[in-house]
Amino acid sequence: MKAGNFTYKDLNDIPAVVPVFPLSGALLLPGSQMPLNIFEPRYLAMCDAALKTNRLIGMVQPVFSGDIGCKEKPNLCKVGCLGRIISFTESGDGRYIINLQGVTRYRIIEETCAKTPFRQCRIAAFAHDLTNQNNNADDVNREELLETFRLYLDANDLEADWESVNKAGNESLVNALSVMSPYGPAEKQALLEAPDLKSRADTLIALTQIALARDADGDEYAQTLQ
């Protein structure tokens, strides 16, 4: 997996302990990118530390059901995605504008007792993300995915750059649509944890079909009230 100027060949290139950035509703996938506007002091410190070392930050969602923990230190989902800082800008007003590129998903083993203002976790990275094994890109039902995407756009009066969409490979298409999808934390976590690209595409299709059916039922109910 190449991210920025570095190629991550195997698990030896992934540190055992990484700083983590809990962010609800955020979805970073291997190979995709995520712009971030950093302004909290603890996360400014996290970026400083990452830039001084390996430029890696672990994106992860806070737990969204059950024991969510406290506001300042919420419990974390078990699976996140490691991202490399590939661009960095100081805003001039105390903020950092960074861009992360996804490297590999990981499973949290345990949170460390870090003395830093930001949280750190011991992780186990997904080795197959680094080598693109278990991708199954050719098994993606591209026709159904695009048809579902078109129906969603029509239902929401949206447009797409179809020329770019049609040129995109299956992996780029599935991951881009997953990242841009308007779904909540639970749905984003399901897309992240999908075991392979085909499963992620199938999950995205199912979520979109459910949303379309729910919207259609809502419209019919609204009409009965008129």
C-alpha positions as YAML, in Angstrom:
chain: A
units: angstrom
residues:
- id: 1
  name: MET
  ca: [0.00, 0.00, 0.00]
- id: 2
  name: LYS
  ca: [1.53, 3.30, -1.11]
- id: 3
  name: ALA
  ca: [0.54, 6.44, 0.79]
- id: 4
  name: GLY
  ca: [2.30, 9.69, 0.00]
- id: 5
  name: ASN
  ca: [6.01, 9.04, -0.37]
- id: 6
  name: PHE
  ca: [6.05, 5.77, 1.56]
- id: 7
  name: THR
  ca: [5.13, 2.23, 0.57]
- id: 8
  name: TYR
  ca: [3.86, -0.02, 3.36]
- id: 9
  name: LYS
  ca: [4.91, -3.51, 2.27]
- id: 10
  name: ASP
  ca: [3.99, -5.62, 5.28]
- id: 11
  name: LEU
  ca: [3.23, -5.54, 8.99]
- id: 12
  name: ASN
  ca: [6.85, -4.68, 9.80]
- id: 13
  name: ASP
  ca: [6.14, -1.19, 8.42]
- id: 14
  name: ILE
  ca: [3.24, -0.65, 10.86]
- id: 15
  name: PRO
  ca: [3.98, 0.50, 14.43]
- id: 16
  name: ALA
  ca: [2.54, -1.52, 17.31]
- id: 17
  name: VAL
  ca: [1.24, 1.60, 19.09]
- id: 18
  name: VAL
  ca: [-0.43, 4.54, 17.33]
- id: 19
  name: PRO
  ca: [-2.15, 7.78, 18.34]
- id: 20
  name: VAL
  ca: [-5.90, 7.55, 17.83]
- id: 21
  name: PHE
  ca: [-8.36, 10.23, 16.78]
- id: 22
  name: PRO
  ca: [-11.96, 9.38, 17.79]
- id: 23
  name: LEU
  ca: [-14.37, 10.99, 15.31]
- id: 24
  name: SER
  ca: [-18.00, 9.95, 14.98]
- id: 25
  name: GLY
  ca: [-19.34, 9.38, 11.48]
- id: 26
  name: ALA
  ca: [-15.89, 9.56, 9.87]
- id: 27
  name: LEU
  ca: [-14.95, 6.82, 7.41]
- id: 28
  name: LEU
  ca: [-11.37, 6.39, 6.24]
- id: 29
  name: LEU
  ca: [-10.62, 3.37, 4.06]
- id: 30
  name: PRO
  ca: [-7.30, 2.01, 2.75]
- id: 31
  name: GLY
  ca: [-6.36, 4.07, -0.30]
- id: 32
  name: SER
  ca: [-9.00, 6.76, 0.29]
- id: 33
  name: GLN
  ca: [-8.33, 10.25, 1.62]
- id: 34
  name: MET
  ca: [-9.79, 12.33, 4.43]
- id: 35
  name: PRO
  ca: [-9.31, 16.10, 4.93]
- id: 36
  name: LEU
  ca: [-9.30, 17.22, 8.55]
- id: 37
  name: ASN
  ca: [-9.48, 20.62, 10.22]
- id: 38
  name: ILE
  ca: [-7.55, 20.25, 13.49]
- id: 39
  name: PHE
  ca: [-8.09, 22.84, 16.23]
- id: 40
  name: GLU
  ca: [-8.31, 21.12, 19.63]
- id: 41
  name: PRO
  ca: [-4.98, 21.41, 21.53]
- id: 42
  name: ARG
  ca: [-4.72, 17.65, 22.16]
- id: 43
  name: TYR
  ca: [-5.11, 16.87, 18.47]
- id: 44
  name: LEU
  ca: [-2.72, 19.64, 17.46]
- id: 45
  name: ALA
  ca: [-0.22, 17.88, 19.75]
- id: 46
  name: MET
  ca: [-1.12, 14.57, 18.12]
- id: 47
  name: CYS
  ca: [-0.34, 15.96, 14.66]
- id: 48
  name: ASP
  ca: [2.96, 17.42, 15.91]
- id: 49
  name: ALA
  ca: [3.95, 14.03, 17.31]
- id: 50
  name: ALA
  ca: [2.93, 12.20, 14.12]
- id: 51
  name: LEU
  ca: [4.86, 14.61, 11.90]
- id: 52
  name: LYS
  ca: [7.98, 14.12, 14.04]
- id: 53
  name: THR
  ca: [7.81, 10.33, 13.69]
- id: 54
  name: ASN
  ca: [5.94, 8.19, 11.15]
- id: 55
  name: ARG
  ca: [3.07, 10.53, 10.15]
- id: 56
  name: LEU
  ca: [0.50, 7.89, 11.12]
- id: 57
  name: ILE
  ca: [-2.80, 8.54, 12.91]
- id: 58
  name: GLY
  ca: [-5.45, 5.97, 13.75]
- id: 59
  name: MET
  ca: [-8.94, 7.15, 12.86]
- id: 60
  name: VAL
  ca: [-11.64, 5.38, 14.87]
- id: 61
  name: GLN
  ca: [-15.25, 5.99, 15.81]
- id: 62
  name: PRO
  ca: [-16.43, 6.31, 19.40]
- id: 63
  name: VAL
  ca: [-18.79, 3.53, 20.44]
- id: 64
  name: PHE
  ca: [-22.31, 4.50, 19.32]
- id: 65
  name: SER
  ca: [-24.39, 2.10, 21.43]
- id: 66
  name: GLY
  ca: [-24.21, 0.36, 24.80]
- id: 67
  name: ASP
  ca: [-21.50, 1.55, 27.19]
- id: 68
  name: ILE
  ca: [-20.30, 4.69, 25.41]
- id: 69
  name: GLY
  ca: [-18.10, 5.89, 28.28]
- id: 70
  name: CYS
  ca: [-17.64, 9.56, 29.19]
- id: 71
  name: LYS
  ca: [-17.68, 12.56, 26.88]
- id: 72
  name: GLU
  ca: [-13.99, 13.39, 27.31]
- id: 73
  name: LYS
  ca: [-12.87, 9.78, 26.90]
- id: 74
  name: PRO
  ca: [-15.50, 7.76, 25.04]
- id: 75
  name: ASN
  ca: [-15.13, 4.05, 24.54]
- id: 76
  name: LEU
  ca: [-13.87, 3.22, 21.06]
- id: 77
  name: CYS
  ca: [-15.02, 0.87, 18.33]
- id: 78
  name: LYS
  ca: [-12.71, -2.11, 17.99]
- id: 79
  name: VAL
  ca: [-11.87, -1.50, 14.31]
- id: 80
  name: GLY
  ca: [-10.44, 1.70, 12.81]
- id: 81
  name: CYS
  ca: [-8.25, 2.74, 9.90]
- id: 82
  name: LEU
  ca: [-4.68, 3.97, 10.01]
- id: 83
  name: GLY
  ca: [-3.96, 7.05, 7.91]
- id: 84
  name: ARG
  ca: [-0.74, 8.78, 6.86]
- id: 85
  name: ILE
  ca: [-0.52, 12.57, 6.82]
- id: 86
  name: ILE
  ca: [0.22, 13.31, 3.15]
- id: 87
  name: SER
  ca: [-0.34, 17.06, 3.28]
- id: 88
  name: PHE
  ca: [-0.13, 19.63, 6.08]
- id: 89
  name: THR
  ca: [-0.89, 23.35, 6.22]
- id: 90
  name: GLU
  ca: [-0.89, 25.84, 9.07]
- id: 91
  name: SER
  ca: [-3.91, 28.13, 8.87]
- id: 92
  name: GLY
  ca: [-2.32, 31.09, 10.65]
- id: 93
  name: ASP
  ca: [-5.05, 31.15, 13.29]
- id: 94
  name: GLY
  ca: [-3.88, 28.14, 15.31]
- id: 95
  name: ARG
  ca: [-5.40, 25.37, 13.19]
- id: 96
  name: TYR
  ca: [-3.83, 22.63, 11.09]
- id: 97
  name: ILE
  ca: [-5.35, 21.54, 7.81]
- id: 98
  name: ILE
  ca: [-4.22, 18.01, 7.08]
- id: 99
  name: ASN
  ca: [-5.06, 15.30, 4.59]
- id: 100
  name: LEU
  ca: [-4.89, 11.64, 5.58]
- id: 101
  name: GLN
  ca: [-4.54, 8.75, 3.17]
- id: 102
  name: GLY
  ca: [-5.78, 5.41, 4.40]
- id: 103
  name: VAL
  ca: [-3.09, 2.74, 4.82]
- id: 104
  name: THR
  ca: [-4.69, -0.24, 6.57]
- id: 105
  name: ARG
  ca: [-7.53, -1.10, 8.87]
- id: 106
  name: TYR
  ca: [-6.62, -2.26, 12.37]
- id: 107
  name: ARG
  ca: [-8.13, -3.86, 15.43]
- id: 108
  name: ILE
  ca: [-7.54, -2.27, 18.84]
- id: 109
  name: ILE
  ca: [-5.84, -4.66, 21.24]
- id: 110
  name: GLU
  ca: [-5.75, -2.28, 24.18]
- id: 111
  name: GLU
  ca: [-5.44, 1.39, 25.04]
- id: 112
  name: THR
  ca: [-2.08, 2.30, 26.53]
- id: 113
  name: CYS
  ca: [-1.51, 4.45, 29.61]
- id: 114
  name: ALA
  ca: [-0.05, 7.27, 27.55]
- id: 115
  name: LYS
  ca: [1.17, 10.44, 29.22]
- id: 116
  name: THR
  ca: [0.43, 12.43, 26.05]
- id: 117
  name: PRO
  ca: [-2.68, 14.64, 25.85]
- id: 118
  name: PHE
  ca: [-3.97, 12.42, 23.04]
- id: 119
  name: ARG
  ca: [-4.93, 8.77, 23.33]
- id: 120
  name: GLN
  ca: [-2.77, 5.90, 22.07]
- id: 121
  name: CYS
  ca: [-3.64, 2.28, 21.38]
- id: 122
  name: ARG
  ca: [-1.83, -0.96, 20.75]
- id: 123
  name: ILE
  ca: [-3.14, -2.32, 17.46]
- id: 124
  name: ALA
  ca: [-3.13, -5.32, 15.14]
- id: 125
  name: ALA
  ca: [-3.18, -4.18, 11.52]
- id: 126
  name: PHE
  ca: [-5.04, -6.05, 8.75]
- id: 127
  name: ALA
  ca: [-2.16, -7.53, 6.73]
- id: 128
  name: HIS
  ca: [-4.25, -8.16, 3.61]
- id: 129
  name: ASP
  ca: [-5.05, -4.42, 3.32]
- id: 130
  name: LEU
  ca: [-1.35, -3.75, 2.71]
- id: 131
  name: THR
  ca: [-1.05, -6.29, -0.11]
- id: 132
  name: ASN
  ca: [-4.56, -5.80, -1.55]
- id: 133
  name: GLN
  ca: [-5.21, -9.51, -1.03]
- id: 134
  name: ASN
  ca: [-8.82, -10.56, -0.45]
- id: 135
  name: ASN
  ca: [-9.89, -7.57, -2.56]
- id: 136
  name: ASN
  ca: [-12.38, -9.33, -4.87]
- id: 137
  name: ALA
  ca: [-12.74, -6.20, -7.01]
- id: 138
  name: ASP
  ca: [-13.77, -8.24, -10.04]
- id: 139
  name: ASP
  ca: [-16.63, -9.79, -8.06]
- id: 140
  name: VAL
  ca: [-18.31, -6.42, -7.37]
- id: 141
  name: ASN
  ca: [-21.75, -6.14, -8.98]
- id: 142
  name: ARG
  ca: [-20.89, -2.84, -10.63]
- id: 143
  name: GLU
  ca: [-24.13, -2.67, -12.63]
- id: 144
  name: GLU
  ca: [-26.32, -2.98, -9.53]
- id: 145
  name: LEU
  ca: [-24.12, -0.55, -7.60]
- id: 146
  name: LEU
  ca: [-24.38, 2.12, -10.30]
- id: 147
  name: GLU
  ca: [-28.13, 1.58, -10.72]
- id: 148
  name: THR
  ca: [-28.68, 1.97, -6.97]
- id: 149
  name: PHE
  ca: [-26.48, 5.06, -6.97]
- id: 150
  name: ARG
  ca: [-28.50, 6.53, -9.84]
- id: 151
  name: LEU
  ca: [-31.79, 5.87, -8.02]
- id: 152
  name: TYR
  ca: [-30.43, 7.57, -4.92]
- id: 153
  name: LEU
  ca: [-29.37, 10.63, -6.91]
- id: 154
  name: ASP
  ca: [-32.76, 10.84, -8.63]
- id: 155
  name: ALA
  ca: [-34.62, 10.51, -5.32]
- id: 156
  name: ASN
  ca: [-32.62, 13.36, -3.81]
- id: 157
  name: ASP
  ca: [-32.46, 15.63, -6.90]
- id: 158
  name: LEU
  ca: [-28.68, 15.25, -7.09]
- id: 159
  name: GLU
  ca: [-26.31, 14.95, -10.02]
- id: 160
  name: ALA
  ca: [-23.02, 13.15, -10.56]
- id: 161
  name: ASP
  ca: [-20.08, 13.44, -12.91]
- id: 162
  name: TRP
  ca: [-20.95, 10.25, -14.76]
- id: 163
  name: GLU
  ca: [-17.91, 10.47, -17.01]
- id: 164
  name: SER
  ca: [-15.62, 10.23, -13.98]
- id: 165
  name: VAL
  ca: [-17.83, 7.59, -12.36]
- id: 166
  name: ASN
  ca: [-17.70, 5.36, -15.42]
- id: 167
  name: LYS
  ca: [-13.91, 5.70, -15.65]
- id: 168
  name: ALA
  ca: [-13.32, 4.75, -12.00]
- id: 169
  name: GLY
  ca: [-12.19, 1.21, -11.20]
- id: 170
  name: ASN
  ca: [-14.31, -0.92, -8.91]
- id: 171
  name: GLU
  ca: [-12.14, -0.35, -5.84]
- id: 172
  name: SER
  ca: [-12.04, 3.43, -6.27]
- id: 173
  name: LEU
  ca: [-15.77, 3.55, -7.00]
- id: 174
  name: VAL
  ca: [-16.89, 1.43, -4.05]
- id: 175
  name: ASN
  ca: [-14.63, 3.20, -1.56]
- id: 176
  name: ALA
  ca: [-15.49, 6.70, -2.82]
- id: 177
  name: LEU
  ca: [-19.23, 6.02, -2.64]
- id: 178
  name: SER
  ca: [-18.82, 4.51, 0.84]
- id: 179
  name: VAL
  ca: [-16.89, 7.53, 2.12]
- id: 180
  name: MET
  ca: [-19.40, 9.98, 0.60]
- id: 181
  name: SER
  ca: [-22.48, 8.07, 1.77]
- id: 182
  name: PRO
  ca: [-24.76, 10.08, 4.10]
- id: 183
  name: TYR
  ca: [-25.27, 7.29, 6.62]
- id: 184
  name: GLY
  ca: [-24.78, 7.28, 10.37]
- id: 185
  name: PRO
  ca: [-21.99, 5.88, 12.56]
- id: 186
  name: ALA
  ca: [-23.33, 2.31, 12.67]
- id: 187
  name: GLU
  ca: [-23.62, 2.11, 8.90]
- id: 188
  name: LYS
  ca: [-20.18, 3.67, 8.39]
- id: 189
  name: GLN
  ca: [-18.70, 1.11, 10.78]
- id: 190
  name: ALA
  ca: [-20.35, -1.72, 8.85]
- id: 191
  name: LEU
  ca: [-18.79, -0.42, 5.62]
- id: 192
  name: LEU
  ca: [-15.38, -0.19, 7.32]
- id: 193
  name: GLU
  ca: [-15.54, -3.70, 8.73]
- id: 194
  name: ALA
  ca: [-16.73, -5.37, 5.51]
- id: 195
  name: PRO
  ca: [-14.24, -8.23, 4.95]
- id: 196
  name: ASP
  ca: [-13.60, -7.47, 1.27]
- id: 197
  name: LEU
  ca: [-14.56, -5.06, -1.49]
- id: 198
  name: LYS
  ca: [-17.49, -7.14, -2.75]
- id: 199
  name: SER
  ca: [-18.94, -7.30, 0.76]
- id: 200
  name: ARG
  ca: [-18.51, -3.53, 1.12]
- id: 201
  name: ALA
  ca: [-20.28, -2.95, -2.20]
- id: 202
  name: ASP
  ca: [-23.11, -5.31, -1.21]
- id: 203
  name: THR
  ca: [-23.45, -3.55, 2.14]
- id: 204
  name: LEU
  ca: [-23.56, -0.14, 0.46]
- id: 205
  name: ILE
  ca: [-26.22, -1.33, -2.01]
- id: 206
  name: ALA
  ca: [-28.33, -2.76, 0.82]
- id: 207
  name: LEU
  ca: [-28.06, 0.40, 2.94]
- id: 208
  name: THR
  ca: [-29.03, 2.58, -0.02]
- id: 209
  name: GLN
  ca: [-31.97, 0.37, -0.94]
- id: 210
  name: ILE
  ca: [-33.22, 0.50, 2.65]
- id: 211
  name: ALA
  ca: [-32.91, 4.30, 2.66]
- id: 212
  name: LEU
  ca: [-34.79, 4.55, -0.65]
- id: 213
  name: ALA
  ca: [-37.57, 2.27, 0.60]
- id: 214
  name: ARG
  ca: [-37.87, 4.22, 3.84]
- id: 215
  name: ASP
  ca: [-38.07, 7.51, 1.96]
- id: 216
  name: ALA
  ca: [-40.72, 6.07, -0.38]
- id: 217
  name: ASP
  ca: [-42.80, 4.87, 2.57]
- id: 218
  name: GLY
  ca: [-42.48, 8.32, 4.15]
- id: 219
  name: ASP
  ca: [-43.70, 10.00, 0.96]
- id: 220
  name: GLU
  ca: [-46.71, 7.67, 0.76]
- id: 221
  name: TYR
  ca: [-47.54, 8.37, 4.42]
- id: 222
  name: ALA
  ca: [-47.27, 12.12, 3.83]
- id: 223
  name: GLN
  ca: [-49.64, 11.86, 0.87]
- id: 224
  name: THR
  ca: [-52.26, 10.06, 3.01]
- id: 225
  name: LEU
  ca: [-52.24, 13.03, 5.38]
- id: 226
  name: GLN
  ca: [-52.99, 15.55, 2.65]
...
